[in-house]
Amino acid sequence: MKYKLYRDSLVKIWVRDFFNIEADSLEEAIEKLEDQDDFYDTEFIWETQEFLTPEENNGNVTEEIYDENDNLVYSNKND
């Protein structure tokens, strides 16, 4: 028998944002960047991905598995 399932996992991952900052010096550009959220591109750095445990998430669930009808069939809340 085959089952169609999907898993939702809470992860921690580094994200890289790319900016074009106009400034007279690198120091000024860094200062301006601290208040910026207008980036032109972003990427996930996948090799930094870490799956979190419920203990690392204040006892809350970090992994859920659902069946093809979107029914929750497993949660690691009480593992």
Steps between C-alpha positions, in 0.01 A plus 500: 500500500622852422416807704516860385626709789667833553707629788521852641818567696615803695859582409762762570685622193720790392357725228718720279354831375668705226501882505620791290589775747611844389748647750831688523671228705463138600421608856218724376367218280495264800313760707245546225463125458398456864175689428441349154248239402501587131717223360513401136550125547505238773606139534485229762837357602375142507812347656426697820153347544443348845185317603372620837381279784198581718745579783659769280151637425372550857340155503297569186471269201772516233392217271159402367404237245177519302320260270384583150173641641691745723424304816767523769624144554812569710647777714821492702346712779485206741806299387 
